Amino acid sequence: MASPFSGVLQLTDLDDFIGPSQDCIKPVKVEKKTGKGAAKIRIEDDGSYFQINQDGASQKLEKAKITLNDCLACSGCVTSAETILITQQSHEELYKILAQNKTKDLSLYKLVVVSVSPQSRASLAAKFNLNIQETAQKLTAFFKQLGVHHVFDTSFSRNFSLLESQREFIRRYKRQKEEKKTLPMLASACPGWICYAEKTHGSFIIPYISVTKSPQQAMGSLVKSHFAQEKKLKPDQIYHVTVMPCYDKKLEASRPDFFSEEYETRDVDCVITTGEVLRMLEQEGISLSDVNLCPLDTQFSSVAEDKPLGHEGGGSGGYLEHIYKYAAQELFGIHVNEIKYKPLKNKDFQEVTLEKDGEVLLQFALAYGFRNIQNLVQKLKRGRCTYHYVEVMACPSGCLNGGGQIRAEGEDGKDLLHRVEQLYSTVRSVSPERDDRVKELYEQWLGGRDGARVEEALHTQYHAVEKINSGLNIKW
């Protein structure tokens, strides 16, 4: 069975595969005792550890569990065995919180918010032969029947991610002559790519990576700050769940950068995948098709006349298209209506070029999947990368094909992905610049586009992970 993580982190594509029976654990600490000989460690077939003392007596050692934070501090990438870790963030955890809310202990009560990604919505629509509007309304009804208080849409928070990415690119473009490693700007919305970059290429690649938060984490900031203030709640009194197309988003949510020390809470408390939503439906014994329609929450959702709205530029967020059009107008006064992609080695590696009088003004690319990402990094290292911006995604075909999406076997899998892509494209696109509620939130929540809170709420930093000598070290 293939790993649920992205292509960059799937170790069947690399050379550090750890079988599911070999649990990934921290090294066992054994206290040293005075004597002529050292204690020995015996590992049984079931993975249990025994310390063999000098007198021949054995003592079973407790197996140390690794957490998601430990994983992010490791020098290797995510292994198939680390699927054990995601039990920290699963639909079962959501059920626990909903059950906790039904008790009489008000000190444990939390306001539960679920933010749904448009990619997950499209996958569920394809599975149940529904349109996007029906899926959104039925999904909202399903969660609220379980006890969820609000259901939002990360297409809304993507507005902030796109707008901040546009402005960041302009700043980088204007600084490129004075500072090295400002361009190409590399997209940062994919946590599988980020995990690979931090652990494998570290300080070399990090300066190129965009510091704009992904839609998931932008929504996390919005829910745990502005929304919490509106509800007169502390951030830790809200339990924020996101529904995402990939397991890598669980790693993103667990980053220390997105944890509040003051309130001891994360911006996103729990990430569940599209497939986990399907399991919840099965656990409840119902089909999404049979759920009644429910009006959509509009506060932090992109909705018009109860119909979900989206963005141009494909199923991974449209970063390339939005930044390209904005930069063409802002830097060169050229209005671009339609973008023409030039496929290179494959459909997951394409480029777009803006020319005027035979001069190349802008050259953008999208690179999806591990092989294309690896080629991109090699070009950078050799000084042969001519791109100004690259939309990087770990999964082949991008987020609509994420490891957490609903799967079908064989040829049916291709047909299902095609239906997901078609359904995703049926949503009416809107420009983030034209969303009045986004403009209002910039003023009310952040103090303006250049407000002091913009940096904290919508930007982050990435960190090189120090290599350690280990039998699990990866050969890249």
Secondary structure as GFF3:
##gff-version 3
##sequence-region A 1 476
A	DSSP	beta_strand	40	43	.	.	.	ID=ss1
A	DSSP	beta_strand	49	52	.	.	.	ID=ss2
A	DSSP	beta_strand	58	61	.	.	.	ID=ss3
A	DSSP	alpha_helix	68	73	.	.	.	ID=ss4
A	DSSP	three_ten_helix	80	88	.	.	.	ID=ss5
A	DSSP	alpha_helix	91	100	.	.	.	ID=ss6
A	DSSP	three_ten_helix	106	108	.	.	.	ID=ss7
A	DSSP	beta_strand	111	116	.	.	.	ID=ss8
A	DSSP	alpha_helix	118	128	.	.	.	ID=ss9
A	DSSP	alpha_helix	132	146	.	.	.	ID=ss10
A	DSSP	beta_strand	150	153	.	.	.	ID=ss11
A	DSSP	alpha_helix	154	175	.	.	.	ID=ss12
A	DSSP	beta_strand	185	186	.	.	.	ID=ss13
A	DSSP	alpha_helix	191	196	.	.	.	ID=ss14
A	DSSP	pi_helix	197	201	.	.	.	ID=ss15
A	DSSP	alpha_helix	202	205	.	.	.	ID=ss16
A	DSSP	three_ten_helix	206	208	.	.	.	ID=ss17
A	DSSP	alpha_helix	215	221	.	.	.	ID=ss18
A	DSSP	pi_helix	222	227	.	.	.	ID=ss19
A	DSSP	alpha_helix	228	230	.	.	.	ID=ss20
A	DSSP	three_ten_helix	235	237	.	.	.	ID=ss21
A	DSSP	beta_strand	238	244	.	.	.	ID=ss22
A	DSSP	alpha_helix	248	253	.	.	.	ID=ss23
A	DSSP	three_ten_helix	256	258	.	.	.	ID=ss24
A	DSSP	beta_strand	259	260	.	.	.	ID=ss25
A	DSSP	beta_strand	265	266	.	.	.	ID=ss26
A	DSSP	beta_strand	270	273	.	.	.	ID=ss27
A	DSSP	alpha_helix	274	284	.	.	.	ID=ss28
A	DSSP	three_ten_helix	288	290	.	.	.	ID=ss29
A	DSSP	beta_strand	303	304	.	.	.	ID=ss30
A	DSSP	beta_strand	307	310	.	.	.	ID=ss31
A	DSSP	alpha_helix	319	332	.	.	.	ID=ss32
A	DSSP	beta_strand	342	346	.	.	.	ID=ss33
A	DSSP	beta_strand	349	356	.	.	.	ID=ss34
A	DSSP	beta_strand	359	368	.	.	.	ID=ss35
A	DSSP	alpha_helix	370	381	.	.	.	ID=ss36
A	DSSP	beta_strand	389	393	.	.	.	ID=ss37
A	DSSP	three_ten_helix	399	401	.	.	.	ID=ss38
A	DSSP	alpha_helix	411	425	.	.	.	ID=ss39
A	DSSP	beta_strand	428	429	.	.	.	ID=ss40
A	DSSP	three_ten_helix	432	434	.	.	.	ID=ss41
A	DSSP	alpha_helix	436	444	.	.	.	ID=ss42
A	DSSP	alpha_helix	454	458	.	.	.	ID=ss43
###
